[in-house]
Amino acid sequence: MKLDAVYSTLPQLNAETSKADKALVKIAAAVELGMQDASARSIADMLQNQISTLSQGVMNANDGISMMQMAGSTLNNLSDQTQKLNDLSVRYNSASLNTSQKQTLQSEFSRTVDTMQQSIDTTTFNGQSLFGSSSSFSLGSTTITSSIPSLSPSSLSINNQEGIQAYRNSLTQAGSDIGATTNTLIGTSNNLLDQITATSAAKSQISDTDIAKAISDFQQSSNQLNVAAIAMAHQHDALRQTIGRLLG
């Protein structure tokens, strides 16, 4: 058996060892070697900036949703209190009540109005009053503006049931506007999250190692390495036996 038969497996052995080493480097570093290229880094940085912008848009949307939920909760409370004002007004305008009874109803009406006003005044977000103000939310390329009227009940009178009903209608309209804004914010936030997912996937293709592929490459190289090593060991053993026979 010729000696070059033994060394014929060395190139394959060396090549597979090199492949396995490179696969291990990728797995350990978790970064594609292509990221060493300036253009790849530039594209990855651009995509990361897009992800950051989109993420900020999601945060702004979440802030807006929280604001709308707070305002909506106050509106529900105001609506309940307005029903109480209406009940007091109906009782007050009964011809069967005397002056003292009407004064009692008037006092309760005034206390209820004060409570409603306090609810409006204390509904804030980051120190900003939500009622009687406008808020803008920057959501990437879209800006959503919401305006909530002051809805102050201070002008309501126990003698004026029509005024109380008009106030209730204002609450209903405000609630409808807040609901529409909330739905828009939620929908836009979901779209931004979809864009973040797609952009992150694109960035990953450029900058991040496909760990599953790297492991598969390593396993394949290891298998080839084992085959080459076994072949070489077999050839070594065959050569040893041939030499033994020649030496007697």
GITAPE-V129556 format. One record per residue. N is the residue number from 1. SS is DSSP state (a for helix, b for strand, c for the rest). Layout:
n	ss
N	SS
N	SS
This chain:
n	ss
1	c
2	c
3	a
4	a
5	a
6	a
7	a
8	c
9	c
10	a
11	a
12	a
13	a
14	a
15	a
16	a
17	a
18	a
19	a
20	a
21	a
22	a
23	a
24	a
25	a
26	a
27	a
28	a
29	a
30	c
31	b
32	c
33	a
34	a
35	a
36	a
37	c
38	a
39	a
40	a
41	a
42	a
43	a
44	a
45	a
46	a
47	a
48	a
49	a
50	a
51	a
52	a
53	a
54	a
55	a
56	a
57	a
58	a
59	a
60	a
61	a
62	a
63	a
64	a
65	a
66	a
67	a
68	a
69	a
70	a
71	a
72	a
73	a
74	a
75	a
76	a
77	a
78	a
79	a
80	a
81	a
82	a
83	a
84	a
85	a
86	a
87	a
88	a
89	a
90	a
91	a
92	a
93	c
94	c
95	c
96	c
97	c
98	c
99	a
100	a
101	a
102	a
103	a
104	a
105	a
106	a
107	a
108	a
109	a
110	a
111	a
112	a
113	a
114	a
115	a
116	a
117	a
118	a
119	a
120	a
121	a
122	c
123	c
124	b
125	b
126	c
127	c
128	b
129	b
130	c
131	c
132	c
133	b
134	b
135	b
136	b
137	b
138	b
139	b
140	c
141	c
142	b
143	b
144	b
145	b
146	b
147	b
148	b
149	c
150	c
151	c
152	c
153	c
154	c
155	c
156	c
157	c
158	c
159	c
160	c
161	a
162	a
163	a
164	a
165	a
166	a
167	a
168	a
169	a
170	a
171	a
172	a
173	a
174	a
175	a
176	a
177	a
178	a
179	a
180	a
181	a
182	a
183	a
184	a
185	a
186	a
187	a
188	a
189	a
190	a
191	a
192	a
193	a
194	a
195	a
196	a
197	a
198	a
199	a
200	a
201	a
202	a
203	a
204	a
205	a
206	a
207	a
208	b
209	c
210	c
211	a
212	a
213	a
214	a
215	a
216	a
217	a
218	a
219	a
220	a
221	a
222	a
223	a
224	a
225	a
226	a
227	a
228	a
229	a
230	a
231	a
232	a
233	a
234	a
235	a
236	a
237	a
238	a
239	a
240	a
241	a
242	a
243	a
244	a
245	a
246	a
247	a
248	c
